[in-house]
Amino acid sequence: MKNSSNKFRGKNNKEYKKNSDFGYYSKSTNRSEKNDKFLNNSAKKKNFEYLNKDDKNNTFSSLKRRNPRFNSNTESSNKNSDIHQEFTKKRNFDDWIWGKHSVYEALNSERAINRIWCTSEIFSSDKFYILLKALKSKGVLIEEVSWNRLSQLTSGATHQGVALQLACSKTISLEQLIDFSKQNCTNPLILALDGITDPHNVGAIIRSAEAFDCKGIIIPQRRSAGLTGTVAKVAAGALEHLHVSRVVNLNRALEELKKNGFLVVGLSGDGKMSISNFLEKAPLVVIVGSEDKGISLLTQKKCDYLLSIPLKGKTSSLNASVAVAISLFHLTSK
């Protein structure tokens, strides 16, 4: 009887330990194999429910050893997400060109260019130096970056040290914009953007400017969104009917406009004069800044007037594109 009881106890202990790994305890010692399978399956279900409650004990590590399929599923899902990210990245390169020969041909074809990234070796080379300097003077943003940085921007493509982003519309020089604005118009209005980097805002501003017969828009080379595909899409066709000048320095451009008889007007929440009380009739340059920072202090000093839009509610500021639409309505209706 002792031997049989010891065997029975030993078997019971093994079953008890086996079941305790799953956090399940049974008082029954005589059960069939079908019951064992049923209890084990129910224990696994309980264990997964327990894990869903953010369990952090050793049961999770033991379960990982017992179920290798769980790891393979997560790895496959991660691979699928990586493939999806790579696909979306490649889809955003529709307006990009990279490689020495491709970029060189694009520069010589006089296509509209928004931005150029290149290494210092490319910028100082005999083949590219003159072309890049000429484009930089016309307002195209050119950045000298490292080889690794350019590889990150192009997602590991064979860039050969240079890449560019095409623009959706060509720009003109400031002198050409001034001459065009004064044709058949005694008091033209030009819009200047200061620090507006959101392409959706720039596109909405272009749409409002064209709707109120603005003669052109001035965009600084830096701290501003370029004429990308998003800008053109939000502008809803208005970019095809509006001249855009991209300048290297906005403040120098404002000085040139003053020499040609333009009054410089800035939109600011701190402006002492309400835009509804502004009655000056002259060629105008209206400057709008970003919603969070507004017009820079140096640019404010170039303004002849700082105008504010009177607000009656508790909201302290307006979106830049909304402020432009309201201001152009007031300034063009007088």
PENOR-V712022 format. One line per field, one symbol per residue. ss: DSSP state (@ for helix, = for strand, . for the rest). burial: # if it has 9 or more other C-alpha atoms within 8 Angstrom, else .. A space follows every 10 residues. Layout:
ss=???
burial=???
This chain:
ss=.@@@@@@@@@ @@@@@@@@@@ .......... ..@@@@@@@@ @@@@@@@@@@ @......@@@ @@@@@@.@@@ @@@@@@@@@@ @@@@@@@@@@ @....===.@ @@@@@@@@.. ..======.@ @@@.....@@ @@@@@@@... ====..@@@@ @@@....... .=====.... ...@@@@@@@ @.......== ====....@@ @@@@@@@@@@ @....===== ........@@ @@@@@..@@@ @..====..@ @@@@@@@@@. ..=====... ..==@@@... ...======= ...=..@@@@ @...====.. .........@ @@@@@@@@@@ @@..
burial=.......... .#...#..## ##........ .....#...# ..##..#..# #.......## .#.#...... #......... ........#. .....##### .###.##... ########## .##....##. ##..##.### ##.###...# #.......#. ########.# ####..##.. ##....#### #######.## ########## .#.####### #.######.# #####.###. .#######.# #.###.##.. .#######.. #.###..#.. .######### #..###..## .##..####. .........# #.###.#### #...
